[in-house]
Amino acid sequence: MRTYGIALGVLIPLPVAVVFLGLSVVHRMAEFGVVVCTLVSVVVAEGILVIRPILDALDVGTAGWTEGEDDQGGGSTVKTGATEEGSDVILHPDD
C-alpha cells in the first residue's frame, strides 16, 4: 500500500507540475501551481518514507507493555499472551 501511495504521490503531481511550468510562460499565477504540486509530492513522500516508519517503530516498541505494580513492589509487566496464571514476565528497574 505504501508503494502505491508513494507512486501516486509522485506520478500525479509531477506531470501536473510540468504543465504548470509550461503555463508559467503565459501566466504568472501558474508558478503557484508548480509550488503546490511540489509541496503535495514532498508531503506525501515525507509521510510515507519518514513519519509512518517512525510511528510503526514506536508502536512495535510499546506493544504488550503495561505499567503497574507487580507482587514485589515495582517494575513493568510484559503480557505474553499465555492464558495460565503466572505467565507474565516481570522486569525490575534495578536488574
C-alpha positions, 0 to 999 in steps of 0.5 A: 500500500505504501508503494502505491501511495508513494507512486501516486504521490509522485506520478500525479503531481509531477506531470501536473507540475510540468504543465504548470511550468509550461503555463508559467510562460503565459501566466504568472499565477501558474508558478503557484501551481508548480509550488503546490504540486511540489509541496503535495509530492514532498508531503506525501513522500515525507509521510510515507518514507519518514513519519509512518516508519517512525510511528510503526517503530514506536508502536512495535516498541510499546506493544504488550507493555503495561505499567503497574505494580507487580507482587514485589513492589515495582517494575513493568509487566510484559503480557505474553499472551499465555492464558495460565496464571503466572505467565507474565514476565516481570522486569525490575528497574534495578536488574 
